[in-house]
Amino acid sequence: MGSEAETVTLRKPRFLCLHGFRTSGEILKTQVTMKWPESVTRKLDLVYLDAPFPCQGKSDVEGIFDPPYYEWFQFNKEFTEYTNFDECLAYIEDYMIKNGPFDGLLGFSQGAILSAGLPGLQAQGLTFTKVPKIKFLIIVGGAKFRAASLADKAYSTPIQCPSLHFLDPVVIHHPKGHTIPRLDEKGLQIMESFLERIQKMAFLTPIPSLSIRAFCTKPSAKMADRAVQIQNPDSISYLTQREAAEIDEILMGPLGFSVDQLMELAGLSVAASIAERVLAICGPGNNGGDGLVAARHLYHFGYKPSVCYPKRTPKPLYSGLVTQLESLSVPFLSVEDLPLDLSKDFDILVDAMFGFSFHGIPRPPFDDLIQRLVSLRDHDQTHQKSPVIVSIDIPSGWHVEEGDIGGEGIKPDMLVSLTAPKLCAKKFCGPQHFLGGRFVPPSVADKYKLRLPPYPGTSMCVRIGKAPKIDISALRENYISPELLEEQVEADPIDQFCKWFDDAVAASLKEPNAMALSTAGKDGKPSSRMVLLKGVDKDGFVWYTNYDSRKAHDLSDNPHASLLFYWDGLNRQVRVEGSVQRVSDEESEQYFHSRPRGSQIGAIVSKQSTVVPGRHVLLQQHKELEEKFSDGSLIPKPKHWGGYRLKPELFEFWQGQKSRLHDRAADQNILSILRVDVILCLVVNLVIKLNVMSDLSLQYSPHEINGQQVWKIERLAP
Ligand SMILES: Cc1cc2nc3c(=O)[nH]c(=O)nc-3n(C[C@H](O)[C@H](O)[C@H](O)COP(=O)(O)O)c2cc1C
């Protein structure tokens, strides 16, 4: 089952959209977006492609839509002879290989002729041999190939896959002729049931591992070689000042980065590392620019940054950053405006004064600012609250290679090294050391023999060294989320679930379909485990498993179960309770055969929840079965494997909200909260001036009104 968790991702049905003769992908997109309701378009992943040939004559849409216009192929008056037809097919296939996989084709006019004919040609092995089978069609237009040789092949059998036609045979009426039709009530109904059908099919179809390559979080073998254990800071490369300067030169020279880009990336990684009420103290150089960028990202992440930027640099890059912050009303505080005691107004101080190219002794006003940061540590020793100090790349005033020479410099709590840590970072003793600046290309890493930790997933920074011991009870996230109001939620909880599920997919959360399933057998003792949702509709929530497993035994003793989805990043939780039944054998068969063959064999091998003599036994059985079915023959679904469907009887939707002031009253004088994945560093013992709102929770339970079952929505205390 674990292998399934690695390879299956849920998605919307993905269509390649082929526009009409002498129009363009953009024009088709405009039409579809304008004419079809959002309730339809949001259920589809539509990709619009321009045809390969520039328009070779007058376009019917001149004066209505702007050029450029394109055509797929050329033809004679009778539409019986085609020019550039093979080139057109090769062009579409090439696009599908590079940008696929696609589930279906949506075609309009000339694009519709192609879409209607391609599945037949593909079935006969005449085209699209290197891409997956076209599974769905939406055809807006009724014309067909008239060249006998082509039509015979393309239409030798009726279209096999689910398809939606707007003409011939008319399924959705097309009242205004040659255009994308608006959907009347009946049309919308037909469209919706078509979408429901194909969504279920796309939902049940795993994305081939090739297509998720780009999102794979595992480093490549080469990167993995270079990647080192993040727990051991001694095994990481540290840069001298000269090396750091050289790498910057390479990045900004042959590798084509601009200062602006590097500053954006650096600032983003700093912002991703921190949170809360922040004061960014920015120096005149690039380090200061990183601080300005970090402040801008922090604003957009929902926090309250202020900036102290006493020596502004008049270059466009810097004045642009200042304008951006001013437009967000981020306060700029002069040194004189700063409160004497920085600990009162700020949770975090970002030291962005000097970077690795700084030499010598800091001059006013930075000498004073550095001193203020230093004295905060004395403050700390008197057991008063103290803000966290985060230094970007180099703690200001430190020697780039020797560190804090006199021992009287800033002692940051957190250091965000960029590109690779500089030598002085070896002397850093604070609890949080991160590496940001995820832009070092392998060529540079090879040249400088850099051993750097792999970045987790899509994170912009990675921890170096062990996470400090933390007080688990103090771990808490400051949720910034939309409100959850009764009047805004869907009347039907399944619709509400699908809406939130779509949000989770759109937010690119990892395995949004992972859910905790809790069961209890005869003895009433509950047990939970994760499973993957494989389908949801008005009938309930479906997952697949082994019918001899512990959960299966529980369910045959007691069919009541609970599902729990938790979407980190959206701060949402959905609880669904109900009774469970096995899905039909046919449904299990259909899903079983849609899985990768390796997973099918895995399901035969795994006698889930039973004790095995050793991993080697499973591997041996797996190997034997792989050989047995190496001829590509059908792998029979084992009897002990199949699906369950939970029919919901109760739903609870929970939305985390901003701030939990009451929780923050604990008077601990320690730097203590850490979010392990995204690296959130903040202080617990400060009064946070955020709006106080409680987390929100809505429950849907079935009620009968006038003999009809309806869902009653009630607010629960969070
Ligand atoms: C993210 C994730 C997804 C999983 N998906 C499934 C699944 O879809 N079906 C399944 O049988 N086990 C799945 N597992 C494994 C189960 O959690 C569990 O270990 C296994 O089903 C045995 O459970 P049981 O002994 O309680 O019956 C998954 C585990 C994880 C961590």
PDBQT file of the ligand as one rigid body, heavy atoms in Angstrom, charges set to zero:
ROOT
HETATM    1  C1  LIG A 801      -0.576   8.222   3.334  1.00  0.00    +0.000 C 
HETATM    2  C2  LIG A 801      -0.958   6.757   3.474  1.00  0.00    +0.000 A 
HETATM    3  C3  LIG A 801      -1.886   6.216   2.613  1.00  0.00    +0.000 A 
HETATM    4  C4  LIG A 801      -2.260   4.893   2.746  1.00  0.00    +0.000 A 
HETATM    5  N1  LIG A 801      -3.213   4.412   1.919  1.00  0.00    +0.000 NA
HETATM    6  C5  LIG A 801      -3.681   3.158   2.110  1.00  0.00    +0.000 A 
HETATM    7  C6  LIG A 801      -4.796   2.694   1.350  1.00  0.00    +0.000 A 
HETATM    8  O1  LIG A 801      -5.350   3.397   0.500  1.00  0.00    +0.000 OA
HETATM    9  N2  LIG A 801      -5.223   1.445   1.594  1.00  0.00    +0.000 N 
HETATM   10  C7  LIG A 801      -4.654   0.628   2.538  1.00  0.00    +0.000 A 
HETATM   11  O2  LIG A 801      -5.094  -0.507   2.706  1.00  0.00    +0.000 OA
HETATM   12  N3  LIG A 801      -3.598   1.054   3.285  1.00  0.00    +0.000 NA
HETATM   13  C8  LIG A 801      -3.102   2.289   3.101  1.00  0.00    +0.000 A 
HETATM   14  N4  LIG A 801      -2.064   2.757   3.868  1.00  0.00    +0.000 N 
HETATM   15  C9  LIG A 801      -1.513   1.853   4.903  1.00  0.00    +0.000 C 
HETATM   16  C10 LIG A 801      -2.460   1.853   6.114  1.00  0.00    +0.000 C 
HETATM   17  O3  LIG A 801      -2.306   3.057   6.869  1.00  0.00    +0.000 OA
HETATM   18  C11 LIG A 801      -2.270   0.659   7.055  1.00  0.00    +0.000 C 
HETATM   19  O4  LIG A 801      -0.938   0.611   7.478  1.00  0.00    +0.000 OA
HETATM   20  C12 LIG A 801      -2.654  -0.647   6.403  1.00  0.00    +0.000 C 
HETATM   21  O5  LIG A 801      -3.805  -0.515   5.607  1.00  0.00    +0.000 OA
HETATM   22  C13 LIG A 801      -2.941  -1.709   7.476  1.00  0.00    +0.000 C 
HETATM   23  O6  LIG A 801      -3.946  -1.214   8.324  1.00  0.00    +0.000 OA
HETATM   24  P1  LIG A 801      -4.816  -2.131   9.341  1.00  0.00    +0.000 P 
HETATM   25  O7  LIG A 801      -3.869  -3.198   9.854  1.00  0.00    +0.000 OA
HETATM   26  O8  LIG A 801      -5.276  -1.218  10.413  1.00  0.00    +0.000 OA
HETATM   27  O9  LIG A 801      -5.943  -2.731   8.578  1.00  0.00    +0.000 OA
HETATM   28  C14 LIG A 801      -1.663   4.075   3.746  1.00  0.00    +0.000 A 
HETATM   29  C15 LIG A 801      -0.721   4.630   4.611  1.00  0.00    +0.000 A 
HETATM   30  C16 LIG A 801      -0.364   5.958   4.474  1.00  0.00    +0.000 A 
HETATM   31  C17 LIG A 801       0.641   6.550   5.419  1.00  0.00    +0.000 C 
ENDROOT
TORSDOF 0
